[in-house]
């Protein structure tokens, strides 16, 4: 429950299914509902009309962090995770939402570099959707002005052949981004590249939280 993203709480059946999916030994034999019912102040429940939906209380969060030896999350980290969780509920595009969901999972287990890479991929997909609506007659010249070696786009999938830095410049030129937004996203791209390459670099938790706040605030 600590690592899963269920903003409205999770049912005992859903939790058991997640345990089975994670290949926890003998999970199919667990009486999850009984354990939750006996967990006292560590959990709370609400009823959705069909079943109880469970979530950890503050005491439950503390119990898990102490039991696993985890460092308690900073407020900005909690806010960033909440923002990603809310975003997954609002996106209509399955591809972009899939990237954001994976970013959230990675972030919740402290896989910060992977969270940065997945969130950036989802953000670029969302920007591409917006830019493509301007039409290729507008988009292609903007891309060509910043990288004449790039082939003319004929379909949405052709974005894959355009470098992210070129796309950001083109998006600024067509008016999708203003100067401040472009500068901030360029800084975010620099962090994404540091996280995506095989180096020893690992960003601090507050660095990733700031990245999430910037990307979600500008792109979505």
KOLMAR-616104 format. One record per residue (C-alpha): x, y, z; residue number from 0. Coordinates in nm, 3 decimals. Layout:
! KOLMAR-616104
X_Y_Z_NUM
...
//
This chain:
! KOLMAR-616104
0.000_0.000_0.000_0
0.290_0.235_0.073_1
0.433_0.204_-0.278_2
0.114_0.173_-0.483_3
-0.080_0.458_-0.644_4
-0.445_0.433_-0.543_5
-0.550_0.793_-0.460_6
-0.899_0.681_-0.349_7
-0.772_0.385_-0.149_8
-0.745_0.018_-0.245_9
-0.979_-0.275_-0.186_10
-0.858_-0.594_-0.024_11
-0.910_-0.777_-0.356_12
-0.706_-0.517_-0.547_13
-0.428_-0.531_-0.292_14
-0.417_-0.910_-0.307_15
-0.402_-0.895_-0.688_16
-0.108_-0.653_-0.667_17
0.073_-0.885_-0.428_18
0.019_-1.178_-0.664_19
0.132_-0.968_-0.961_20
0.448_-0.876_-0.768_21
0.510_-1.250_-0.714_22
0.507_-1.229_-0.336_23
0.543_-1.589_-0.212_24
0.210_-1.753_-0.120_25
0.021_-1.429_-0.184_26
-0.276_-1.622_-0.321_27
-0.325_-1.770_0.026_28
-0.322_-1.436_0.210_29
-0.636_-1.325_0.390_30
-0.579_-0.958_0.308_31
-0.917_-0.837_0.435_32
-0.850_-0.995_0.775_33
-0.505_-0.838_0.803_34
-0.640_-0.494_0.712_35
-0.926_-0.531_0.957_36
-0.680_-0.605_1.238_37
-0.434_-0.326_1.153_38
-0.595_-0.076_1.390_39
-0.469_0.283_1.364_40
-0.228_0.200_1.080_41
-0.507_0.202_0.821_42
-0.836_0.371_0.748_43
-1.128_0.262_0.533_44
-1.400_0.425_0.329_45
-1.687_0.250_0.154_46
-1.752_0.308_-0.218_47
-2.089_0.131_-0.215_48
-1.940_-0.203_-0.307_49
-1.638_-0.261_-0.087_50
-1.411_-0.098_0.168_51
-1.126_0.104_0.017_52
-0.823_0.105_0.243_53
-0.534_0.348_0.275_54
-0.252_0.405_0.524_55
-0.291_0.662_0.800_56
-0.005_0.888_0.905_57
0.080_0.630_1.169_58
0.076_0.364_0.901_59
0.317_0.562_0.682_60
0.552_0.604_0.979_61
0.525_0.234_1.065_62
0.630_0.133_0.713_63
0.920_0.379_0.690_64
1.053_0.258_1.026_65
1.000_-0.111_0.946_66
1.182_-0.082_0.613_67
1.442_0.168_0.727_68
1.322_0.427_0.476_69
1.383_0.797_0.503_70
1.053_0.975_0.558_71
0.945_1.175_0.252_72
0.991_1.552_0.243_73
0.674_1.759_0.188_74
0.782_1.854_-0.165_75
0.830_1.487_-0.248_76
0.483_1.403_-0.122_77
0.333_1.692_-0.321_78
0.512_1.580_-0.637_79
0.381_1.225_-0.600_80
0.030_1.353_-0.538_81
0.057_1.570_-0.849_82
0.159_1.275_-1.064_83
-0.119_1.060_-0.920_84
-0.378_1.326_-0.999_85
-0.234_1.367_-1.348_86
-0.280_0.999_-1.429_87
-0.652_1.039_-1.363_88
-0.694_1.335_-1.599_89
-0.502_1.240_-1.914_90
-0.706_1.112_-2.207_91
-0.414_0.990_-2.418_92
-0.328_0.631_-2.325_93
0.036_0.662_-2.436_94
0.110_0.976_-2.234_95
-0.080_0.840_-1.933_96
0.118_0.517_-1.947_97
0.446_0.707_-1.921_98
0.317_0.915_-1.629_99
0.195_0.604_-1.447_100
0.538_0.443_-1.485_101
0.704_0.766_-1.368_102
0.487_0.761_-1.055_103
0.569_0.399_-0.979_104
0.942_0.469_-1.016_105
0.921_0.783_-0.803_106
0.740_0.604_-0.523_107
1.016_0.344_-0.493_108
1.288_0.612_-0.511_109
1.400_0.517_-0.865_110
1.455_0.886_-0.936_111
1.643_0.868_-1.264_112
1.383_0.638_-1.417_113
1.104_0.866_-1.291_114
1.265_1.163_-1.465_115
1.304_0.975_-1.794_116
0.948_0.839_-1.796_117
0.790_1.173_-1.702_118
0.987_1.351_-1.973_119
0.869_1.099_-2.232_120
0.506_1.151_-2.129_121
0.549_1.528_-2.134_122
0.702_1.529_-2.481_123
0.420_1.310_-2.609_124
0.167_1.559_-2.471_125
0.349_1.856_-2.627_126
0.369_1.673_-2.959_127
-0.007_1.625_-2.958_128
-0.059_1.996_-2.904_129
0.198_2.093_-3.168_130
0.064_1.851_-3.428_131
-0.274_2.026_-3.405_132
-0.108_2.338_-3.549_133
-0.064_2.149_-3.877_134
0.244_2.030_-4.063_135
0.249_2.347_-4.275_136
0.333_2.538_-3.956_137
0.534_2.274_-3.775_138
0.772_2.160_-4.048_139
0.919_2.504_-4.127_140
0.974_2.569_-3.755_141
1.164_2.240_-3.718_142
1.367_2.299_-4.033_143
1.480_2.643_-3.915_144
1.640_2.489_-3.609_145
1.773_2.169_-3.768_146
1.789_2.163_-4.146_147
1.909_1.803_-4.142_148
1.577_1.678_-4.007_149
1.346_1.526_-4.267_150
1.005_1.679_-4.328_151
0.739_1.528_-4.106_152
0.452_1.353_-4.282_153
0.281_1.187_-3.986_154
0.274_1.205_-3.606_155
0.518_0.917_-3.561_156
0.786_1.122_-3.741_157
0.844_1.313_-3.417_158
1.066_1.020_-3.318_159
1.326_1.139_-3.571_160
1.338_1.494_-3.431_161
1.567_1.568_-3.138_162
1.396_1.688_-2.822_163
1.602_2.008_-2.815_164
1.488_2.086_-3.170_165
1.126_2.013_-3.083_166
1.136_2.254_-2.789_167
1.277_2.529_-3.011_168
1.009_2.464_-3.272_169
0.734_2.459_-3.010_170
0.852_2.799_-2.888_171
0.856_2.937_-3.240_172
0.499_2.834_-3.320_173
0.377_2.985_-2.993_174
0.312_2.667_-2.798_175
0.572_2.772_-2.538_176
0.678_3.118_-2.428_177
1.041_3.210_-2.358_178
1.027_3.137_-1.986_179
0.856_2.801_-2.035_180
1.106_2.705_-2.304_181
1.402_2.796_-2.082_182
1.264_2.594_-1.792_183
1.190_2.291_-2.008_184
1.539_2.313_-2.159_185
1.680_2.290_-1.806_186
1.450_1.993_-1.746_187
1.579_1.830_-2.065_188
1.935_1.871_-1.938_189
1.837_1.683_-1.619_190
1.659_1.417_-1.823_191
1.975_1.363_-2.030_192
2.193_1.334_-1.720_193
1.952_1.076_-1.578_194
1.918_0.885_-1.906_195
2.287_0.831_-1.971_196
2.499_0.563_-1.797_197
2.681_0.782_-1.544_198
2.711_0.784_-1.166_199
2.485_1.088_-1.140_200
2.178_1.047_-0.920_201
1.962_1.354_-0.851_202
1.853_1.444_-0.500_203
1.491_1.392_-0.404_204
1.414_1.764_-0.399_205
1.577_1.805_-0.742_206
1.339_1.549_-0.891_207
1.046_1.701_-0.704_208
1.128_2.037_-0.861_209
1.157_1.873_-1.204_210
0.815_1.716_-1.162_211
0.660_2.046_-1.051_212
0.807_2.234_-1.348_213
0.717_1.975_-1.612_214
0.364_1.915_-1.487_215
0.299_2.285_-1.438_216
0.415_2.386_-1.786_217
0.320_2.091_-2.005_218
-0.003_1.967_-1.848_219
//
